[in-house]
Amino acid sequence: MSRLHGLVRTTVLALLLAAVALVVPDSTPAPTHFTLVKMDRAEGVDVDPDVIWVLAAGSDARPRQDPLRSRADALHMVGINTRTGAATAIGIPRDSWVPIPGSGSNRVNAALFFGGPQLLGRTVGNLLGVQPDYVVVATFSGLAELIRSIGGITVNNPRAFSDASLHPRGWPAGKVRINGMKAVEFARVRKSLPGGDFDRSANQQRVLRGIHRRVAERADEPGFIEGGVMSVLRHLHTRGVSPREMFRVAQAIAGVDPAKVTTCVLPGRIGNIGGASVVIPDTGTARRYGNDARKDATVKRC
């Protein structure tokens, strides 16, 4: 993309975000597809100004349930280097047994249910040693609509698998084209995967990479970026996020270089607590991932 085209796209993004910020209330009481929440950060926290951290959470909310107070089905800490275009996504298996501030220990996804995005952000941040600047919560239907709006995605599936309830015919190994809710279902299957929760997190990252690749492929199409921004913003609610911050986040995402994206899933082992199967996360590796990516949004080794 030419420098001029990049400048024009940035200008259009700024105008769109500013316009939408004037008509979308900052604290709309009924979240729809996406909610972007600014974290309450303590003063003096050591952060790199070039790296934005966003905790992406898929809510397991059912119809008429509040997505911000349901259990999280998918958790990925995403770091974006605004200077270099590098980005990393660290997948957290949703059944990871961790301390939740003020609520004892539980599965990490319960933090959203107990205390909303703020508590979920603190819980995952404490695990990795890197606190998010923002938490974005998406619904199943919101993610499906996003993928439909960009024309579907292609994922590199390492193994054939199926699910008796979600997709009995299954997905073959290799490059697989998926769209809408079938893409969401691809990211939700766990029981039929050999690595269970770990493989599910890896599949969720394949979907994220597929979305980014598809957007990059179509970015030069006239009106594609502008239309995509408007589509997302029509279903976006914010909490504590200024128009300037919205633009910074959107600009950072738009500037990610697909060749500089790294993805890792936090390892661990399967355990049993109180008769329930959980994931015991490798906390040493969690801190190493956080330390690796803190300054440049790059994990050197999974």
N, C-alpha and C positions, 0 to 999 in steps of 0.2 A: 504494500500500500504506500502511495506517495506521501511525502511529508504534508503537502497541501491537503490531500484527502483526509489525513489524520487530524489536521487542525480543524477542518470543516466538521468532521464527525464529533470532535470534542466540543465544538461550539454548539452544535445541534443538541448534544446530550445535556449541556448546561442549560440551554433554553427550555428543553422538555422537562427537566427535573425542576427547574424553577417554577414553570407554569403549573405542574402537577402539585407542587408543594403549596401553592396558593389555594387549591381547591380540595385537597385531601387533608382532613383534620389530623393533628399529630397524635391524638389518643382516641381514635375511633374505638368504641366499646366492643364491637363484634368483628374480630379478625376473620379474614376470608382466606385467600390462598397463601399469601406470604406476609410475614410480619418481621420487620427489621428493628431490633432493639439495641440501643446504645447501652453498654455496660457501665454501671456505676463503679468507677475506678478510684482507688485510693491515691492521694497525691504522693509523689515521690516514687511511683512504680517505674522501674527501669525498662523503658521501651525504646525501640529504634524507630525514628521518625519515618524511615523509608519502608517499613514493613507494617502492613495492616493485617490484623488477625480477625477472622470471622469464623465463629462456630456455626456450622450448618447443621440443622436438626430437622429430620423428617418426623412430623407428629403422627402418632398412632390414633389420633382422634377419629371417632366415628361420627356419623351425622348427628348434628345438634349438640355435640360435645365441643368444649373450648379447646382449640389446638394448643393454646399456651399453658394449659393445665392438664395435659394428658401425658402418657409416657412417650418417650422419644423412640422411634423405630430405627432411625439412622443417625449417626453422629460422626461428623468429620470436621476437624480443626483445620482451617485453610489459612495459610499465610501467603501474602502477596507482596512482592518487592516492587514498589512503585518506581524505583530507579532503574532496575535491570530487566523487569518483566518476568522474573522467576516466580514460581509459585510451588507450594507443596500442600498436599492434603494428607492428614494423619487420621486414619480411620480408627474409631474406638468401638470395639464390639459392645453392643447395647446391653449385654448381660454381665459386663465387667463389674465385679464387686468392689466398691470403693467407699471411702468416707464421704458423706454428704454433710456439709456444714449445718449444724443444728438439727440433724435428723439421724445421727448414728451412721451405720454402714448399710448399704443396700445396692441393688443394681444401679448403674450409673444413669440409666434412662428414667429412673424414678425421680430424679432431681427435678425434672420439668413438672411432674405431677405435684411434688411437694412445694415447690417455690417458684415455678415459672422460669422464663429464660435467664433471669439474673442468677438464680441458684444453680441452674444447669451450667451456665458459663463459668461460675466460680468452681464448681465441682470438677469439670473437665480441665480448667486452667490449673487447678491444684495438682491434678494427676500429671500433667505434662510440664508443669513449671513455667508455663506461658499463659498469661491471661488474655482472653479475647477482647478486642475493642468493641465488637458487635456480635449479636446472636441473631441469626435469621432462621425462622421456623416456617417450614413449608408443609402443606397438606398433601395427601396422596393425589387428590384431584388437581391441585395447583401444579404439581410437578408433571402430571400427565398432560395438562393443557399447555404447559411451557414446551414440552417436547413435541406435541402436535403442531404448535405454532411455528416451529423451526423446520418442520417437514420430516420429523423422525431422526433417529441417530443410528450409527453403526458401532457395535461393541466387538472387541476381540475376546471371544469366549473360549477359555482354555479347555473346557470339558463339556460334554453333552450332559444335560440334566433336565428333570421335569418336576412337576409338583401335581399331585393328584387333585388338589383343590383349585390352585391358581391357573395351571397350564398343563393338563395331562399330556398333550402332544410334545411338550418340552421344547428346549432350544438346542440346536446342534452345536458341535464344536466349530471353532473358526469365526470368521466375520459374520455377524448376525445383525440384520436390520430389524429394529424394534421401534415402536411408536406408541404414544399415548399410554394407556393404563398397562399395556403389555410390557412397556419399559419399566414401569413401577413394579410390576409383578416380578420381572427379572431380578430386580434389586431387593425383593423381599423374601425370596425363598431361602430357607435355612436347613430344614430337616433332611432334605435329600442331597445336601452337599457334604462331601467327606470332611471338610474342615468346619462344618457348622457355622457358628457365628463369625468366625474369622473369614471364611469364604464369602459369606454374605456381605461383609464389609468391603471385601475386595471387589465384589460385583457392583456394589454401590459406587465405588470409585471408578469402575469402568463406565458406568452410566454418566458420571460427572465428566469424565474425559471425553466421552462421546458427545455430550452437549457442547463442550468447549470446541471440539474439533468441527462440529457442524456449524457453529456460529462463525468460526474462523473461515470456513469454506465459503460462507455466504455473505461475509462482511462487506464485500465490495458491491453487492447488488444494490442498486438504487432503492433507498427507503427501507432496506431490511433492518438495519440497526435501529433506526428511528421507530419503525413499527414494532420491533421487539421491545424497546424501552417502554413504549406506550402500553403494550399488552401487559407487561409486568406491573407497571405502575397503576394500572386500573384496578389491580387486585392486591396492591401493596398497602400495608398500614405500617406506621412508624411509631416508635416510642423514644422520645428524647433525641431524635436525629434531625439536625438542621439541614436545610437545602444544600448548603456548602458541603456538609459531610456526605450527603447522598451523592452529590456529584463526584466527590473524591473516591468513594467506593466504586461507583459505576465506571469511572475513568480507570481505576486500578484493574478492575476485571477486564475491561476492554483492552488494556495494554499487556495482558499476559501473553507470553510467547509459548506456543504449544511445545516447542523444543526444549523449554526450560521448566517443564512441569514434572515434579516427582511425587509419587504416591507411596505410602506405606500403611500397613495395618498393624496396630499395636499387638504384639504377640502375648501369649499367656498360656494357661493350661485350664482344662475343665476341672471344676471342683464341685463340692456338694456342701451347701450350708443350709441347715434347718430342713433337710430333705429336698431342697430345690437345687437343680443344676445351674451353676453359675460359671462365669469366666473369672479366673484369678489372673489379673493383668500383671505383666512383667513391669514393675514400677521403675526398675533401673533403666530399661530400654525406653520407657515413656519419658523419663528425664533426659536421656541422651537425644531422643528425637527433638525435644523442646530446645535443648541447648544447641544442637546442630542448626536448627532453623531460625533461632531467635534473631540473628543479625542479618541473614540474607535470604530467608524463606527457602532454604534448600536442605534436605536431609541427605547426608552424604552416603549413608548405607542403611538399608532396611534390615 
